Amino acid sequence: MSDSRDVIQARLLTNINDSYNKSEGEFMYDAEMPVAIELEGAYTEIEGVLDKRFAETATGKDLDKVVKDVGLTRKLTTQSIGKVTITGVVGAPINKGELVASDNVNFEFTETLVIPESGSIDVSVKCVKYGEVGNIPVGAIKYFPKTLSGLQKVINKEAISNGYNEETDEELRKRYYAKIRTPATSGNKYHYRNWALEVTGVGDARVLPLWNGNGTVKVVIINSNKTGADRTLVDSVKNYIDPVDGMGEGQAPIGATVTVVSAIEKAINITANVSITNGVNLGVIQTTFKTLVIEHLQSISFNASYISIAKIGKILLSTEGVMDYSDLKINGTTSNINLADEEIAVMGNVNLGVM
């Protein structure tokens, strides 16, 4: 941190002969103060210029420039896409650009079709907004924002989960360090991990070399929400690393057989009895605790081989309003929960009772 104007002022005054009166309000003091103010600003500006050139301190477009030196670019936000089933009058038109909606966001048709003899048809849609706002559960799309002649009902029979926010500075910085700190050469496992991380929507990856014999590589991925990846994301990573049917050059060395799969989600269900502070609602405690556990599980994805019941207990004790707990169990047991190479832990149910 650069010196303040007061520190600079004091240093300037030490260079003036003591035969002069250097007290505050005197000529020498007042004459040096504008210089100190200017130098303070200059030092701050110089310090800021240096911060812009290092990954640890650069932000925004400055960080983009730093990571570009090692061949990285920030992953941009995307619109979620999926399918809806439209029911209506036979022959009724479905026009590209018309809207259907969930409670919170609109989706537009990306193709033009007509209702067939069966009375219903699956139609491709994309969210009109970018980012995770377009990720919705089964059955969330059920409205027509305006009446569309001949169209009677809309529903999404599958969840939509492929909308991703723009990569944050923290995420980009982490990917930068992963690339420069791991010896990614000649198609080794670090190379495959870095390639997977370059695909928008990938939150992390684990590489299993020789998983099915010589020349085979399995890449296990999770999405940026630290949950299992959908088919679209799995295919995107596969096609980026090792295109199907030779479509494109890909990244993998010639002769490698690459398999890309989603991590297998392992639900973590927690039960316990708690002693709570007077006046604190048990439901609020349960919600807060669940949020903290989700953050913990996301932070250890692919970095832990088991879920520690001791750490879950520590999180429970740190939850505001909890004074003590008993009979803590994860998935019905008081032991740690092991995770296989292709598994990640995701939040299941939380059921807290009062001691």
N, C-alpha and C positions, 0 to 999 in steps of 0.2 A: 504494500500500500504506500502511495506517495506521501511525502511530507505535507502537513497542513501549512497554511499561510503563517500561522503563529510560529511554527518551528523554523520556517524559512526566514521569517522576520528576525528571529533571535539570532540565527546564524549570520545574517547580513550585518546586524549591528555589532557582532563581535569583531568584524573586520574594520570597524571605524575606531579611530584613536580615542582613548578614554578621556582625552582632554575636552572632547565635545560632550554636551549634555544629550544623552540618548534616552531620556525618560519619555514615557508616553505623553503625547501632546506637544513635545518639543519638535523643532524643525527636522533634526536628523531622523527621528522616529517616523514622523509623518512622510518624509521624503522616501523612506525605504518601503513603507507599507504598500504603495501601488506596485512596486516591483515584486514584492512577495506574493501579492494577489495574482499577478500575471504568471509568475513562475509556478504557483500552485496549479493554475489551469493548464499550463504547458505540460507539467509532469503528469497530471491526470490523463491528458490526451495521449501522451506517449505510452503510458501504461495501458491505456485502452487499445492502442494499436498493437501492442505486443499480445494482449489477451486474444485478439482476433486471429492470431496465427497459430494458436495451440488448441488441440482438440479438447483439452481439459477445461478451457475457459471460453472458447468460441461458441457462439450461438447463432441460430437462424442461418441466413445466407453466408455468414462468415464460416460457420461450421461446414456448410456445403462445400465451400472452397477448400477447406482443409482436407476433408475426406476424399475429395476428387483426386488429390495427389496419389492416392493408393487405389484408384479405380472404383470408388464407391459413389453412388448417388442416392439421395433420399427417396424412400418409397412413398409414392403419392397416394392420396386417398382414392377410394373406389366407390362405385355405386353397387349396391347389392342386386343380384339378379336371381330369378327363380321362375317357378311355374305357378299359375293359378288355374283352377277348373271353373269354366264359365258354363252355366246352364241357361238355356233360353229357347226362343221360338226357332224352329228349323228355318234356315236361310238367313237369319238375322246377321248383319255384318258386325265384325269385330275389327275396329280400325286402329292401326298403329298410331300411338300418341294419345289415345283416350285413356282415362284414368280409372283405377280402382283404388281402394284405400283400407288401411287399418285405422285404429283409433287415432294414431299419431302422425301417420305419414302416407303420402300418395305414391302409387306405383303406376307406371305407364306401360301399355302394350308395346311390344317391340316387333310385332308382326301383324299383318292383316289377314284375317280368316273369316269364315262364316260358320254358324252353328250347323253341324251335320244332322243327319237323320236320327242319330242317337239322342239328340237334344242337349249334349254337353261336349266340351272339348277343352283340352289343356292348351294354355296360351302362355308364351314367354313374357315376362314383365321385368322391369328394372325400376329401382327406387329413384324418385326425382331428386332426392337429396343424396349427398355423398357421406360416406362414413358409416359408423356402427349404428347410427339411428335407423338404418334400413334393415337391421337384423331382427327378425320377428319369429315368434313360435308358430306352430301349426294352428291353423284356424284364425289367425289374426286379421288376415285380409278378408273382409266380408261386406264391404260397402261400395256403392257407386257414388262418387261425389256429386255427379249429376246424372239424371235419367238417360240411359242409353237404350234406344228403341230396340225391343226384342230381347234384351239381356235381362235376366230375372235374378240370377244368383251368382255369387263369386265366392270362392274359398281357396285357400292355399293348403294343400294336403300334406305338404312337407315344410319344415322350418326353413327359413332363409337366413343364412349366417355368413355370407361372403362379402359383406360391406366392411371396409377397413378404413380407419382414420389415417391421416398422414403420419408418417413416422416421426416421433418426437425427437427432440435434441438428445434426450437421455438414451433412447433406443438406438439412434444413429451412432452416438458416441460409443455405446457398448459394442455395436457391430464393427466399428472402426478398430477398437482395441482387440476384438476377437481376431480380426484379420492380420494385424501387425504383430500380434504376440504368439500366433501359432504358425508353425512352419508348414504352410500350405504349398506343397510342391509335388509335381508328377502324379497328380490324381490321388494323393493320399487322403486319409479320412478327413483331415482339416479342410482340404479343398472342397470335398463334397458338402461339408457343413456350411462353409462360406457361400457356396453356390446356392444352397437351399435358402439361406438367409437373405439372399438378394431378391427373392421373389416376394412381391407384395402380398401381405397376408400371413406370411410365415413368422411365427413368434420365436421358435427355436427348433433345433433339429438334433437328432442323435444318429450317428453313422455306425453301422455294424459291418465291418469289412469281412470278406470271406464267409459270409453267413450261410451260403449254400454251395461252397466249393470255390476253387480258384477262379478269380476274375469276377466274382459276384459281390455286389455291394447293396446293402439295404439302407435306405434313408428314412428314418422315422420322424415325422414332423408334427408340430402343433401349430395352431393359428395364433394370431397376435393377441387373442383373448386368453391364451394359455389353456385352451381346451382342444378336443380332437378336431382335426381338419376335415372339411367336407370333400366330396369327390372332385369338385371343381378345382380346389386348391391343390389336392394331390396330383391331379392331371397337369396343372400348371407347372409344378415343380418337376415332375417327370419330363415334360416336354422341354423345359429349360435346361435340365442337366443331360438328358439322353432322349431326344425326340423319338416318338413312336414312328415306325415305318420309314425312318430316315428323313423325316420332314424337318429340315434344318440341320445345322452342324452340331448344336449342343455344346456341352462343356466337358463331358466325360471323355477319357482316353479311348481310342479305338480298341475294341475287344472287350470292354467292360460290360457286364450285364447288370443293369441298375434297376432296382425295385424301390419304389417310393410308396410308403403307406402312412396312414394316420396313426398316431399313438392311440393306444387302447385306454379309454377312460375307466378309472376305477373309483367308484363313488365312495366317499368317506362320510359315513353316518355316525353322528355323535350323540350320546345320551349322557346325562349327569344330573345330579341334584346339587343345588346351590343354596348358600346362605346369602341373602341379599340385604342391602342397606334399606332401612325404612323409607318408604315413600317412592322407591324406584320400581317401575313396572317390569315384571318378568318378561313380557313380550319385547320391550325395548332392549333389555339385556340380551335376549336371545338373538335379536336382529343384529345388534352391535357385535356380538361374539361371532356370529356367522360371517359377517363382513371381514372381521380380523382373520378368521381361519382361511377365507378365500384368498386374502392377500398373502398369507403365509404359503398356501399351496401353490400359488402362482410364482412366488419367489424361488421355490425349490424345484420347479418343473425341470426334469432331466438332470437335476443336480443332486438328487437324493435317491437312495435305494430303498428307503422305507419312510413311513410316517411315524414320527416319534410321539408316543402318547404323553411323554413328559413335556414336550414342547406344546402340545395341545393344552395340557393342564396349565402351563405357564400363561398361555394366551387367555385361558378362561379366568385365571386369577387376576390378570391385568385388565379385564373388562370392567368398565366403570359400573359400580353398583354391586359387584360380586365380592363378598368378604371371604368365602371359603367354598369348597366343593367336596363332594364325595361320590363314589360309585361311577367314576368316569369310565366310559367304554367307547371304543371305536369299532364299528361294525360288529358289535356284540361281544367284544373281547377287551381285556385289560392289557393286552400286549401290543407291541409295535405292529404296524401293517406293512408287510414287505411289498415292494414294487418290482415287477419284472422289467427287463430292458426296454420293452415296448410299451410299458404302462406309465400313465401319469395319474396323479390323484386329483379328483375334482370334488367339489362340495356336493354332498348329498343332503340328507335331512339332519336337522338339529332339534333335539327334544330335551329341554331343561325342565326339571321339576324343582320344587322348593323343599329344602331340608327341614 
